[in-house]
Amino acid sequence: MERYDIAIIGTGPAGISAAITATIRKKNILLIGSASSSDKVAKAHEIRNYPGLPAVSGAGLQEALLGHLSRMDISITEDKITLIYPMGEYFSMQGANGMYEASSVILATGVVSGKPLPNEEEFLGRGVSYCATCDAALYKGKTVGIVGWSPKEEAEADFMKEYADTVYYFPQYKDEVHVADGITVLHEKPVEITAGGFKANGLVTDQNSYTFDGVFLLRDSVSPKQLVPGLEMDGPHVKVERNLSTNVPGCFACGDIAGTPYQYIKSAGEGNVAALSAVAWLDERRRSQG
């Protein structure tokens, strides 16, 4: 398996800025996220404080960011990372489409909206999962509930139906739902994960209660403290030093995930700093190892 110098998780202004700077510094990078960049950026009506791009639309800024990546031959790996585990000399990353390794990591995933459901964190890995593609094979012939926060999660529900006998899909968005035949779509809001003994066994919504063998919560991004075990938080944000390092050696965070203000220019600037800090950390470690 190829081991990258720096893995950058997120393709908004922070992640793209980090990728550009790390590439200029001649590091072998892995940029993971959506090739369409950030929905938050694309939907912005007008951005007035981004230097050099006065009154640019969100779509215009997105086009400029992706165009910059293209000019530098920086590719985006389409995947959603659900677990990053520090292995000492490197980080192992679990994605919906495979496993990755990198010597350092930059988190630029934005802020996860909303609080975790009751019992969600306690039963993660015991009946609660953030990745249908990763865990579908464990539910062959069983009944599962899938909560999706964006239309792109419909593909995960379709894949799950290839294994599970019964699939319930709870869309948390207003777009029209298109899932495979045999999947029951319920427009209900999840309220609580239920559990029996040592394992989650169902879902309570604002309308009903359901018994499931597994519950899948498919958000755009995973909470940082669930993403990186042992990561220190400051409220909803990752706690960082001025150089954007975290308490986990080799792990850096930038953009909205590192705190307010939630501004595109702040995110881009922090992406640059995080990349320079990661480069310095890698170079220092290489010197110390002789």
C-alpha positions in Angstrom: 0.0 0.0 0.0 1.3 3.4 -0.9 2.1 5.6 2.1 1.6 9.4 1.4 3.5 12.1 3.2 0.3 14.1 3.9 -3.4 13.0 3.8 -5.7 16.0 3.6 -9.3 15.2 4.5 -11.8 17.7 3.0 -12.1 19.6 -0.3 -13.4 23.0 0.8 -11.2 26.1 0.8 -9.1 24.8 3.8 -8.4 21.4 2.3 -7.7 22.8 -1.2 -5.4 25.4 0.1 -3.5 22.8 2.2 -3.2 20.6 -0.9 -1.8 23.4 -3.0 0.8 24.4 -0.4 1.9 20.9 0.4 2.3 20.2 -3.4 4.4 23.3 -3.8 6.6 22.0 -1.0 7.0 18.8 -3.0 5.2 16.5 -0.6 3.4 13.4 -1.9 -0.2 14.2 -0.9 -3.6 12.4 -0.8 -6.6 14.8 -1.1 -9.8 13.0 0.0 -13.3 14.3 -0.4 -15.8 15.3 -3.0 -14.7 16.2 -6.5 -17.4 18.8 -6.6 -15.6 20.6 -3.7 -17.8 22.0 -1.0 -21.6 22.3 -1.2 -21.3 25.1 1.4 -19.2 27.1 -1.0 -21.2 26.3 -4.1 -24.5 27.4 -2.5 -23.2 30.8 -1.3 -24.9 33.7 -3.1 -22.1 36.2 -2.9 -18.7 36.4 -1.2 -17.4 39.9 -0.6 -14.3 39.4 1.5 -12.1 37.0 -0.6 -9.1 39.0 -1.7 -8.8 39.3 -5.5 -12.3 38.0 -6.1 -14.6 40.8 -5.2 -18.3 39.9 -5.1 -17.6 36.4 -6.3 -20.5 33.9 -6.2 -20.0 30.6 -4.4 -20.1 28.7 -7.7 -17.5 31.1 -9.0 -15.2 30.5 -6.1 -15.7 26.8 -6.3 -14.8 26.9 -10.0 -11.6 28.9 -9.2 -10.5 26.5 -6.5 -11.0 23.4 -8.6 -9.4 25.1 -11.5 -6.3 25.8 -9.4 -6.1 22.1 -8.5 -6.4 21.2 -12.1 -3.6 23.5 -13.1 -1.3 21.8 -10.6 -2.4 18.3 -11.5 -3.7 17.7 -8.0 -6.4 15.0 -8.1 -9.2 14.4 -5.6 -9.8 10.9 -4.3 -13.6 10.5 -4.0 -14.2 8.9 -0.6 -15.5 9.5 2.9 -13.1 8.7 5.7 -14.8 7.2 8.7 -11.8 6.4 11.0 -8.2 7.6 11.3 -6.1 5.6 13.6 -2.6 6.7 14.7 -0.2 3.8 14.2 3.0 5.5 15.6 5.0 6.0 12.4 1.9 6.6 10.3 -1.8 7.0 10.2 -4.2 4.3 8.9 -7.4 5.6 7.4 -10.6 3.7 6.7 -12.7 4.9 3.9 -15.9 3.7 2.3 -13.9 2.7 -0.8 -10.7 1.4 0.8 -7.9 1.8 3.2 -5.1 4.5 3.0 -1.9 5.3 4.9 -0.1 8.6 5.4 2.7 9.9 7.6 0.7 12.9 8.6 -2.9 14.1 8.4 -4.7 17.4 8.0 -8.3 17.5 9.0 -10.3 20.0 6.9 -13.8 18.4 7.1 -15.8 21.4 8.4 -18.1 21.4 11.3 -20.5 18.5 11.8 -23.9 20.0 12.2 -26.2 18.8 14.9 -25.6 16.9 18.1 -25.1 13.1 18.1 -28.2 11.1 18.8 -28.6 9.6 22.3 -26.7 6.3 22.5 -25.0 7.0 19.1 -21.4 7.4 20.4 -21.8 4.7 23.1 -22.8 2.0 20.6 -20.6 3.0 17.6 -19.2 -0.3 16.3 -21.9 -2.2 18.3 -24.9 -1.9 16.0 -24.2 1.7 15.0 -22.1 2.5 11.9 -21.1 5.5 9.8 -20.3 3.5 6.7 -22.8 1.1 4.9 -20.2 0.1 2.3 -17.7 -0.8 5.0 -20.1 -2.9 7.1 -22.8 -4.1 4.8 -21.5 -7.7 4.7 -22.1 -8.0 8.5 -25.8 -7.6 8.0 -26.5 -10.3 5.4 -30.1 -11.4 5.7 -30.9 -8.9 8.5 -32.9 -5.8 9.0 -31.3 -2.3 9.0 -32.2 1.3 9.3 -30.2 3.9 7.3 -30.4 7.7 8.0 -29.1 9.8 5.1 -28.4 13.5 5.3 -27.8 14.0 1.6 -28.9 12.4 -1.7 -25.5 10.9 -2.3 -26.2 8.4 0.5 -28.8 6.8 -1.6 -26.1 4.7 -3.3 -25.1 3.4 0.2 -28.7 2.3 0.8 -28.8 0.6 -2.6 -25.6 -1.3 -1.8 -26.9 -2.4 1.6 -30.0 -3.9 -0.1 -27.7 -6.3 -1.8 -26.9 -7.9 1.6 -29.7 -7.1 4.0 -33.2 -8.6 3.7 -35.0 -5.5 4.8 -33.8 -1.9 4.5 -35.5 1.2 5.8 -34.2 4.6 4.5 -34.8 7.8 6.4 -33.9 10.8 4.2 -33.1 14.0 6.1 -33.3 16.3 3.1 -36.0 17.7 0.8 -34.8 16.3 -2.5 -36.7 13.6 -4.2 -35.5 10.2 -3.1 -34.3 7.6 -5.7 -33.4 4.2 -4.1 -33.6 0.6 -5.3 -36.8 -1.3 -5.3 -37.6 -3.0 -2.0 -36.2 -0.2 0.2 -38.8 1.4 2.4 -38.5 5.2 2.5 -39.7 6.9 5.6 -39.7 10.7 6.0 -39.2 10.8 9.7 -36.7 12.5 12.0 -34.4 10.3 14.1 -34.6 11.0 17.8 -32.7 8.2 19.6 -30.8 5.0 19.2 -32.2 2.2 21.3 -30.1 -0.6 22.8 -30.5 -4.0 24.3 -27.6 -5.2 26.4 -24.3 -4.4 24.7 -25.7 -3.7 21.2 -27.9 -1.1 19.6 -31.2 -2.7 18.5 -33.3 0.0 17.0 -34.3 3.6 16.2 -36.9 6.0 17.7 -38.1 8.7 15.3 -40.5 11.6 15.8 -43.3 9.3 14.7 -42.5 5.6 15.5 -40.1 3.1 17.1 -38.3 0.5 15.0 -36.3 -2.6 15.8 -33.2 -3.0 13.7 -30.1 -5.3 13.6 -28.0 -2.3 12.7 -28.4 1.5 12.4 -26.4 3.4 9.9 -26.0 7.2 10.3 -24.6 8.6 7.0 -23.7 12.2 7.4 -21.4 14.3 5.2 -18.6 14.0 7.7 -17.9 12.2 11.0 -17.5 14.0 14.3 -13.7 14.6 14.8 -13.6 12.9 18.2 -15.1 9.8 16.5 -12.9 10.2 13.5 -9.5 10.3 15.3 -9.4 8.4 18.7 -8.0 10.5 21.5 -8.3 13.8 19.6 -8.8 16.7 22.1 -11.8 18.9 21.5 -12.8 22.4 22.4 -16.6 22.3 22.3 -17.6 21.3 18.7 -14.2 22.2 17.4 -10.8 20.5 17.4 -8.4 22.1 19.9 -5.4 23.4 18.0 -2.2 25.3 18.7 -1.3 28.4 16.8 0.5 26.3 14.1 -2.8 24.3 13.9 -1.3 21.1 15.4 -3.5 19.0 17.6 -2.7 16.9 20.6 -2.2 13.9 18.3 1.4 14.1 16.9 1.3 14.5 13.1 -2.3 15.5 13.0 -3.3 19.0 12.1 -6.7 20.7 11.7 -7.8 23.8 9.8 -10.9 25.7 8.6 -14.3 25.6 10.3 -13.3 22.4 12.2 -10.7 24.4 14.1 -13.1 27.1 15.2 -14.8 30.4 14.3 -15.1 32.6 12.4 -16.6 30.5 9.7 -15.1 32.4 6.8 -13.8 31.1 3.5 -10.7 33.4 3.6 -9.9 32.3 7.2 -10.2 28.6 6.1 -7.9 29.1 3.1 -5.3 30.9 5.2 -5.4 28.1 7.8 -5.1 25.5 5.1 -1.8 27.1 4.1 -0.5 27.2 7.7 -1.6 23.6 8.4 0.3 22.4 5.3 3.4 24.3 6.2 3.2 23.0 9.8 2.8 19.4 8.5 5.8 19.8 6.2 7.9 21.2 9.1 6.8 18.3 11.3 7.7 15.7 8.7 11.1 17.3 8.0 11.9 17.5 11.7 11.0 13.9 12.3 13.1 12.8 9.3 16.1 14.7 10.7 15.7 13.2 14.2 15.6 9.7 12.7 18.9 10.4 11.0 
